[in-house]
Amino acid sequence: MRPERASEPHGDWRPQLVALDIDGTLLKWVDGQSDPYETIPTVVHDAVQRVLDAGSHVVLASGRSPHGMTRIADMLALHRDPDERLWIVASNGAVILRYPPVEVVHEETFDARPAVEAVLREHPKALVAVEERAVGGYRVNRHFPEGELSGEMILTEVDEIVAKPVSRVIIRDPAATADDFVELAARLGLHGTDYVVGWTAWLDLSPVGVSKASGLQRVASELGVDRADTLAIGDGRNDIEMLRWAGRGVAMGQAVEEVRAAADAVTVPVHEDGAAVELSRWFPA
């Protein structure tokens, strides 16, 4: 159920918490390629700074692992108060951390073996990865295309990759399409897990009931902020629950229709700095 404030909040409404996706929202990256990559546009950086100037909280919420998010927090200069660490929602809500320094304060894990085996029966050449936090990278059965994973890739047999409970599994088939994976996931059911299909044939597996929304709910409770006073901006299928959860959920202009339909409003695409456009509505220059 959505909170009362939605597409057109009251005239005096201003978000107390702003939840931001990263890839395709803050960064001009959609399909695994960018030019240049991991560059925060000045207009986006400045808009985020105005949110902080107003005393509102900014929380990054991404499918990325923690080590792939902290440098974005640094680039945005989110950490101002040395006595108060940031909250970050990583791994599509399965990992919640404080930063700096990195401290995982909550993690949800699950047995991914049955779901991984089911997908590999259909896509035996698919790539599989799980986060390896100790080295700031991933354990993978084969190397992913350059730029798709951050940090070191450690070659590991699939049986070992899923031998223990994990917070998130990535399955990628460069020879397939996103529609192939949407159909596959729906057909298999993937019992015991939740899943999200990315822009390409990229499948994120996570514990049942875990999403960016569940992670943000924990953070909002810690901060004493109601979901009705939250603005969330995102572009991917893994943002759908977050956009529905927030008092105002805004989809980026390049988002697929499924994501746009879940949002209260749609801003312009990432290549037109849609996040800054939306933030400037509530935090003008």
Secondary structure, 3 states (H helix, E strand, C coil): CCCCCCCCCCCCCCCCEEEECCECCCECCCCCCCCCCCCCCHHHHHHHHHHHHCCCEEEEECCCCHHHCHHHHHHCCCCCCCCCCEEEEEHHHCEEEEECCCEEEEECCECCHHHHHHHHHHCCCCEEEEEEHHHCEEEECCCCCCCCCCCCEEECCHHHHCCCCECCEEEECCCCCHHHHHHHHHHHCCCCEEEEECCCCEEEEEECCCCHHHHHHHHHHHHCCCHHHEEEEECCHHHHHHHHHCCEEEECCCCCHHHHHHCCEECCCHHHCHHHHHHHHHCCC
